[in-house]
């Protein structure tokens, strides 16, 4: 159960004769994103929406915050003496139990079962080359976290007891990287769990290296064997695939681009209609530039996709074929509740927003 795993919204709901784009006409950014007082100034890239009342967020400076009342109040439950750590992803099971993942060094996993009153250091990877990007769970006991490649393979660790203990998977169970490949720890959503399948989106490159496409690697047996698919999104040291969302087990969408050239609109998105076996570029209007997070939401019986980046928010009503501007408010990460009706986004300087369009 990925933190954002959901009861999939039927694709048929996405294709209506009348797309409700008019819901956004004339509405202000304040309406689309109701900004909330996080009480912190950290860069918030970790985001886990448990339900419409309980949300956790994490980020730089060892910061962890949570709300249990839909965002009216946020509580600072940061890890003590962790000011030098950057928690770029987390998974929360409820208001009490959560698992934190650091990016960079030291490469650590923390866990709480008392709502963040105390945190336990559960794991630290000894290899200084490890750089973790994302964490997901298949269920309450079985979880997986991924790091940039070490020794030519994507580094993976797993837990079989809800995050209390972790171990590195053997090399035979880890996908082989291509030259220069890595993950991007931008929103904790470059890895997704769907049933027993694990999807990992990659990008990156060595200095002065440039490739015409990126990859998504996939395992359908909980990281015992792997296959790979090419994605028509260029990659260099600062570009590739940053975020992925599954609309249902067959239909998926990825976003990304170049975080050093955020206005570039070409090669920033792709979609799959066969469970990630093949990927194609959308045929219509693309998001307005680099996007680090994408999520699935719903207004009444209409499903939609939302993509966010530091310079704005875009929306699609048709499986990602066409995108339009929803707001100039920027974020790093975005996520909705299981039924898709309530969503949050988090970003730089402690910014937090609750999706709030008037119906």
N, C-alpha and C positions, 0 to 999 in steps of 0.2 A: 504494500500500500504506500505508494508515493504520497508525500504530504498533500499533493494536489490530486490524488486519485479520486475518481468520481464514478457515480453511476452514469455511464456514457449517455449523452444526449443523442437521440436518433438523428441520423443525417437527414432524414426526410423533413425534420423540423427546420433545417437550415435553408431549405429551398422553398420559399413561399412566393406566391404570385405578386405580393406587395411587400417589398422590403421596408421595414419601419425606420428608414434613415431619418424621416422627419422628426423622430423623437429627439434628435440632436440639434435640429435647426433652431437657431435663436437662443440656445442655452449657453450659459457662461461656463468657464472652467470651474468656477466655484460650485456649479450644479453637478457637473460630471464627476469631479473629484472633491469630496468634502474633506478638506485638510484637517488633520487631527493633531493635537499637541502630544508629541511623543515624549517630551521631557529630556531628549538627548540631542546631541549635535553630530553623532557618528554617521558614517556612511553605512546605510542599512541595505545589505544585499541578501541576507537570509530572511525568508518569509514563509510562515506556515499557518494557513487558515484552517483551524480545526473545525469550526462551525461558525454560525452567524454571531456568536458572542465571544468565542475564544480564539485569539490570534497571538502568535509569537513572532518576533522579529529579532534579528541579530546583525552584528556588523563589526566595524573597526573599534579599536580601543577596548576590546573584551566585552562589548556591549550586548546585553540581552534584555529585551523588554517584552511585556505581555499585557493583554487586556482580557478580561472575563465579562465585560459588559458592552461588547460591540464597539469598543474604541472610545467610549466616553471618558474612560480613565485608563492610562497606561502605567504599569508598574515596572520600575527598574529592578531587574533581578540578575544583574551582570555578575560574571564570575569574578570572585575576589582575586586581586593581584594578577590580573590578566590584561593589563593595559596595553601590552605589546602584541596581543593576539587579535586576529581578524577572523571572526566567525561568519564566513560567507554562506553557510548553509546550516539548516537545522531541520529536525523532524520532531514534531510534537504529537503525542498520542491523545492527550487531553490537557486539562488545565494544570495537571500535576507533573506529568512525565514528558520529558523532552530529551533529545540527544543533539549535541552541538558538534560541529566540524570546523576545524581551523583551516585556513588557506595559508600557504607559506610555512615558515619554520618558527617554532616547532610544530610538527604535524600531529595534531592531537584530536581525541574524541573525549568529550565530557558528557555526563548524564546527570539528570535530577529526577527524583521521584516525589519531591515535596514542593513543586511549583517554583523552583529556583531559589528557595531559601538556602540550600546548600547544593554544591556541585561536586561530583566525583570525577577525577581523571581516570578514564577507563582504558586509554590506549595512547601510546606515542610511537610513531614509526621511527626506527633508528636511522634510516637512510636520509641524509640531508638533501638529496635530490627530490624527495617526495614533495608534492604540492597538491593538496586535495581540492577538488572542485565541487563535488555534490554528494549527497547522501539520500538514499531511498530505502523504503521497507516494503517487502512483499506482504507481510502480516505483522502482528505485534511482536513476533519473536525473530523473524528472519529479515536481515537488512544487509545492505551493501553500500560501500562508499568507494568513489573512484578518485584517483590522482592522475596528474600528468604522467606520461610514460617514464619508467625507470628501467634501464637495461633493455631498451627497445620494445618493451611491452607496457600497455596501460596498467598502472598499478591498481589493484583492487583488494579491498579488505572486506570481510564479512562477519556478521554476528548471528548467532543462533539462539540468543537469550535476551532479545530486546535491547541490545546495546550495552549490556554489562561487560561482555568480553568480546574481543575482536582478534582476528588472525588474518594474515596475508594469504591470498589465494596462491597456489602454486603456479608456476609459469605456464603450464599447459592449459590452465583455465583463464588465461588473460590474453586479450587480443594483441596481435603484433601491430606496432605502429608503422606508418609510412614516414619517410624522411621529414623531419621538422614538426610532425603532428603533436598537438597538445589539446587540452581542454581549456575552456575559459570559465574562471570562477566569477561570473558576472551576476548570476541570479540563482544559482543552485538548480537550474533547470536544463542543463545540457545533458543530464541523465534522467531517464524516465523508466519507471517500472509499470508494466501493463500485464496483469496476470502473472505468469511465470517468465515473461520476457523482460529483458533489460536492453534499453536503447541508449547508446552513448554518442553524442554529437561532438565532432572534433573539428579543429581548424589549426591555425598557427603555422609557423614555418621557421626555418633558420634564417639568420641575417642574410639579406639580399636574395632569398629564395621566394619564388612566386609560383603558385599553381592555379590552374583554371577551375579546379573543383575541390570540394571538401568531402568528408565521409561521415556516414553514420554506421557504427558497428552495432550488431544485434546478437543477442543470445536468447533462444527460446526455451532454454532449460536451466535457468538460474545460474548462468555463467559457467557452464560446463563446456560449451562449444560456441564458436562465434562465426558469423558471416559479416560481410561488409557491403555497403551500397554507396555509390557515388552520388553526391549532391551538387547541383549546378550553382555553387556559390564559391567564388574565388577565395583562396587563402594565402596570406602572407604572415609576417610575424605578428600583426595586429588584427587580422581578419579571419573569418570563417563562420561556423555555425555557433551561436551562443545559447539558443534556447529552443525547446521543442515542446509541443503539446499534442496529445492524442484526442481527437474528437470521438472516435470509437476505435476498436481494434484494427480497422483497416485504413482509416483516414487520419493523417497526421500533418502537422505544419511546423516548419522551422523558420527562425529568423536569426539575423546576425548582421554581418557587414564588417566595417572597419572602424574600430573605436577611435582611431586617430584621424579618420576622415568621415565624420559623422553625417555629413550632408550627402554623401554618395548614395544613390538610390538603386543602382544596378547591382544585381547579384546579392541581394540582402534577404531573400526569402525563397522557400521552395515548399512543395506539397507532395504528399504521397497518398495514393488511393488503394495500395495493395499491401498494407501493413509494413511499410518501410523498405520493400524490396527495390522499388524504383522511385526516383524523385524528379520532379519537373518544376520549372519556374512558373509562377502565376502568369496568366495571360493578360490580366488587367492592370489597374493602377496599383503600384507598390506602396508600402509604407514610406514615410517622408525621409527616411535615412536610417542609420544604424539603430537597431533595436536589440536590447539585451534580455527581454522577457516577453513571453506570449502566453496567454491563458484563454480558457473557454468559459463564457458566461451565458446568461439567459435573461431575457425580459419577457415575462409571461410565456408564450409558447414559441418565442423566437430566439434561437441560439445565435451567438456571435463570437468572434475572436477579438481580443484586445492585445495590442502590442505596445510595449513601452520602451523608452530609451531616455537618456539624459535630456533630450531636447523636445520630447513630446510624446503624445499618446495617439494611436491610430486604431480604427475599428473596421472590421469586415463582417458583412452579413451573408457571405456566400462561399464559405469554406476557404477563405483566404484568396480567392481569385481577384477581388477588388478591395482596395482599402481607401478610407477617407479620414481626414483629420477629426479627432474627437476633442483634443485639448493640446495646448502648448505646455502643459505641466509635465515636467520630466520626472522619471523614476528609473530605478534599476530593475526592480522585480515586481511581478503582478501575479495574483492568485485569487480564485473564487471558491466559494463553498461547494460542497459536493453536488448540490442541485443547480449550481451556477447562478444563483439569484443575488448573492452578496459577495462583493470583492474588495480587496485591498491592494495597494501598491506602496512600495517603500523605495527610498532613494537617498541621495546625498544630503548631508546636513540634518539628518534625523527626520526628513520629510516622510510623512505617512498620509495616505489618502484613502478614503472609503468611496467606492463606486456608488454614485448617487444620482442617476438620471431620473428626471420626473417622468412618470408613465403617462 
